[in-house]
């Protein structure tokens, strides 16, 4: 074995498979679903990840002349943009030689770093949630909403750089469209990634809804668990 071939094998061994990447994305989508339900029910009736939905809600706030609803949508939108910008900068300055390769073949350090920052923000959301007795209001509500939306922006931009095509963990209309189109075209390999991602979203929403009714204090733990599981599934496999 030549010295030149050893690093190549090392990189190949560290590269998660397409199946592992799918599991990672499903966990992240679970976190998105739980986060959105939390925001819709306790953080001003807006989304933390679906910004096109928030733009629609903002239009509704203008029609109803609702300052509160408009302010909440702007807060979520601003937080999300900050998260996307931060993840993009991390990707720019910590990109490695694996970037640009086909999907399902890399777990760069920048991914772990980005998701670690997302976890810190989600821990901040949990802290604010507990301090306010799981019913944040006023300034605290806006701060928690901004942090949660920023976390989703980080996650969305990080996944976007993984090169998974029309697959996302936040805006999932494209994922649904691609799945339906593949089924109608009777493609031989529809795959399980897109259906699993959609199931992950619904599962996150369902668990968040159940916890809101039974143990509201624990709801912010769901996005934390989802992102933590994603980091473990990706980083541990890479080792």
Number of C-alpha atoms within 10 A of each C-alpha: 5 6 7 8 9 11 11 11 11 11 14 14 14 19 22 22 19 15 12 18 24 22 20 24 28 29 25 32 34 29 32 34 28 28 29 27 23 28 22 13 14 19 26 21 17 29 30 34 28 22 22 12 15 22 17 11 19 22 15 14 18 12 9 11 11 12 11 11 21 21 15 25 28 19 22 31 27 16 24 29 19 18 28 21 15 19 28 19 12 17 21 11 9 13 15 12 9 13 16 12 11 11 16 17 22 24 23 21 13 18 23 17 17 23 23 15 17 26 21 14 22 27 18 17 23 23 15 20 22 16 13 14 11 19 16 20 14 8 9 16 20 20 19 25 30 27 26 33 32 30 31 35 30 27 31 23 23 26 22 16 16 22 17 16 12 16 22 25 29 24 18 18 14 14 20 17 12 17 20 15 13 15 12 9 10 10 10 8 8 16 11 11 19 24 15 17 26 20 16 25 23 17 18 25 23 16 16 28 18 12 17 19 9 11 12 19 17 15 24 27 17 24 31 23 17 23 26 19 17 25 23 13 18 25 18 12 16 19 11
